[in-house]
Amino acid sequence: MRTGVVAVALAVLALAPTRAAHAQFSFDARRYGMGGVSLSRDGNVRRYNPAYRAVKNKNHVAGTPKFSIPVPFGLIQFFKDHPINQLGHDPMFDPKSTAFNPVALMDVIFNPPIFYEVKKAPLPTNDVSFTIGRNQLIIDLGATKVLIPEQEFGLGTTSRLLDVGAGFGGFHVGVMGFLQYDVGFTLDTTLRSFLVNDSTARPNTAYFVNVDGTAQAGFAPTVSYAGRLTHGAGGQDTDDGFYVGGALHYYFGATYGRAIGPAGFTTGAPPVLGSTPSPLLNGDVFTSNKPFGRGVGGDVGVVWISGPFEVGAGVNDIGAELTWSHSKIQHFVYDNAGDSIATIVVSADTSLKTKLPITYIANAALHMGTGTTVGGDVVNSGRGTVIHVGVEQRTGPLAIRGGVSRDQRKKMQFGFGGGLRLGPIGLDVGFFTHSNSLSTQRAITMATAISIY
Amino acid sequence: MKALTAALLVLLAACGKGRVIFNIDVLSFLSASDSLKGYNVIGGIPQTDSTVSRQFILPPGFGKSSVDSVSATAAASLENATGSGSVQFDVFFSKAQGSLFTGTPYLTASSGAVVGADTVPLLPPTTVSLADSVFNTDSLWVGIRARLSTNVGPNMTGHLRLNQIQLRIVLQDKVF
């Protein structure tokens, strides 16, 4: 039990540098080829900007497909390496296997093997040395030290799982589902110093990670409006004009949970290795007893289109604070005497409040009339801002694309690709770099898709 | 220590394929009386042994991992006060205490002939053993033996001072 608790605490550490990448995940090979930017009026812009409800969803970029079907070459390779009828015994998924590597498993989760990995990000390879003495425990992680994060790390996003309803004259009434989660970890300075600075472990010292995780889900009846306030120089037959949109949500939370507190271990009296370190777990857990946490929030957005130029901005979940009238607060602490986790109910039924993080997008595109389209967007889906800039050049049936982005880890990424259209069917290929894996180096993935025109 | 090292070894999962090296300061685990062992042997004794044995708990996983190499290093000094004779300094490692002193020592050094008050360094050459199955275990015994041989005459008295006993164990594969 003791070993397990401490091991799990540090397993979290080992996985520290991975970040949520799925918020950026897409099946669109064209988008990957442009560094992640989407030049169409679907996807992120409609998700985050309610004004786009009033903008026609057609794409005035010649040759843009109706939809794309991803060709999952990565899955073929994955199931070749991991036969589906042997997954139960596959070392990748079996923690009891001596070959089980949690990092490899997390890489699969954070970086789903849909597309073919042209260049895998190499894990740092180096010798790791332990210096062990009666009063001394020093770890030298070598080059792997760079994986130890300096600031908070974690994953999180806000998703709208469904959005159904009906509308008339710009008004729309419907119901949307929402799911928000955010898990953050921060290494205590003592632990970080121990791992990074080759300093010896000290007796009677706590080494821990601060954990703060929240998850909440529910649905929200929504009334929204989107309309074109002014027509541009192109007149009513074009998309030109200034559009506004807004939505008012009444949130009904279905369930909610939050856990905060340190997890780690405390070394014993000197000598530091003279006694078994004690697991350290001392946190609070907040959970909803009953559904229907309630709150009100809203979205706003604007779009301006003038000929070849288009720009928009949208903000979601403004003022979205949910009140959970029936919640429970429990305190969890590791009891060293009993070698177990003790639970103390702090409050069996109380009222708590949670907030949905504000998410936003700003986007712009310029169709230059020579088959060239450039665009960019700035998106924050709840944990960090992502910036994409890309360009596409179409010449007859051919298209070439390129782009750059700055990901949630603030690292620059690059994309390039091309497409070939043959009548109603086309093939698109996009190569893109990413840092979704647990590595300091970028990987390169090839996305492939069949486009239907 | 077991929990701590187990937890730290989980961290190694993030390190990709590399070697895991344990530098173990064996001497630090011995008590002060183990590290400075006195002797008082009457003259004319052809052979008598003075031994110390201690058990170490190694990080879990040693038992199922393959040991690439083990280097053992030691240093001691013989601080003779009276009498004459010789001392052989031996270091053993074993999985079981019962078989600790039965095999060939990993490290050995002889003082040669010592007469009267004298200090003699005992510096056995570092030994390297490959794929040594003795270290495929979660617990290990270390044994230190001073084998004395005295000449006819006054008692041979003095101390054997241990200055260094170090193990460098290299594991090629993952420990868990």
Interface residues (C-beta under 8 A of the other chain):
Chain A: R2 T3 V6 A7 A9 L10 A11 L13 A14 L15 T98 A99 N101 P102 V103 P122 L123 P124 T125 N126 D127 V128 S129 F130 T131 I132 G133 R134 N135 Q136 L137 I139 L141 G142 T144 L147 L195 A201 F265 T267 L273 T276 P277 P279 L438
Chain B: M1 K2 A3 L4 T5 A6 A7 L8 V10 L11 L12 A13 A14 C15 G16 K17 G18 R19 V20 I21 F22 N23 I24 D25 S28 F29 P59 P60 K64 K174 F176
